[in-house]
Amino acid sequence: MGILKDRFKAKADATNVEIKELLKQHGSKKIGEVTLSQIYQGMRGITGLVTETSLLDAQEGIRFRGYTIPELQAKLPKAEGGSEPLPEGLFYLMLIGDLPSESDVDHITAVLQRRSHVPNHVFATIDALPLTTHPMTMFVTGIMALQTESNFARSYAKGINKKDYWDCTFDDSMDLIARLPRIAAYIYRRKYKNNQHIQPDGLLDWAGNLAHMMGYDDESFHELMRLYMTIHADHEGGNVSAHATHLVGSALGDAYQSFAAGMNGLAGPLHGLANQEVIKWIFEMREELGSESPSKEQIEDYVQKTLQAGKVVPGYGHAVLRKTDPRFTAQMEFGKKHMPDDPLVQTVWNIYEAVPPILQSLGKIKNPWPNVDAHSGALLVHYGMLEYEFYTVLFGVSRALGVLASLCWDRALGLPLERPKSVTTQSVNLWLEGKDEIWE
């Protein structure tokens, strides 16, 4: 392994043992206002951020400016002849705080269309990557290539009053949101469709145009994209993609740099990458069982096998929610309306019946219910989008609406550089021995 690597492994193993014993004996003790367990275990439950756009209710799920997903499905404007909310309306709500009118939404759609031109060097930068590159890597690369267009970077270099930071941040955010569907569709067509690209349609809404450029002109798929872009847009400020965007923005990184940081977070298996893990797990289950429509009993046995192997059932559980994710429910209702007889979608519903009781029986899991990722892949597969590695890119396009609306508010409110205090295990031990009072 090598001397340095061996020594590191030995030190890490010893420190792991030390920390486990420390938490066992002193995990509930407080340093300042938080416990040692919270410090070591991902800062869970520490309220330390302000995010104006949404709030995650453990029982009701995500609320956007106070509105639940079912309320938004009823109240937000829809495309002509459609039944799903237009994500432009949700963006307006998150940004302004009021429900939009149809003319408000039409205005945002028109603004995004005008701002949607992507410079050629962005495509050239993406093209420089091997085709084997993960779509999220291509996506982040494209976002950073767009940073050459940053209004904030140019204005800051010239000298700008900090009270005006919000102005160019707003313009950057609108430009970036407008251009993301073009970049995402370009990546999809380059990687999966023999580099055969489709030009945007200036008459379509933001999500409908994304579907069109990807090559899906079924109106029900356009409806799915409108729903998908709405329900994935925001999830308050503590999740990795939102927090990373906010954190980099607090250092006055522009919208492109901040959003790219958020997307690198979204690409992690414990965050946005989970949606591809769900569909991959279902495909593997069907292959092993030799059936496209496994029975509930077969599913239960496979779930038990997954857990016994020390793995998790992807798409189940959530750090905050304590009930079925309303985003899952919204997708299930879409499936019942548009594809009730699809074997894969029915399998998702059977998994929904099988998994929670099994997880509840373990007695260790606070939330055995499905989250948003448990259903989205099956809906996409129904329309022929089998390329599950791309699903997180769709998630990223949607998440831009929330995190960039929040970034505008961060600059408008003049929120400061984020810099929490950290400690070392050595300093914690000294504090426990009464030899260091710096944390009191």
Salt bridges, closest charged atoms under 4 A:
ASP13 OD2 - LYS9 NZ 2.76
ASP127 OD1 - ARG190 NE 3.17
ASP171 OD1 - ARG115 NH2 3.27
ASP175 OD1 - ARG115 NH1 2.79
ASP205 OD1 - ARG226 NH2 2.75
ASP217 OD1 - HIS212 ND1 3.13
ASP217 OD1 - HIS222 NE2 3.92
GLU219 OE1 - HIS222 ND1 3.89
GLU219 OE2 - ARG226 NH1 2.80
GLU223 OE2 - ARG226 NH1 2.87
GLU288 OE2 - LYS305 NZ 2.38
ASP325 OD2 - ARG327 NH2 2.68
ASP342 OD2 - HIS382 ND1 2.65
GLU353 OE1 - LYS296 NZ 2.46
GLU387 OE2 - LYS193 NZ 3.80
ASP410 OD2 - HIS246 ND1 2.88
GLU418 OE2 - HIS243 NE2 2.67
GLU418 OE1 - HIS246 NE2 2.84
GLU433 OE1 - LYS435 NZ 3.32
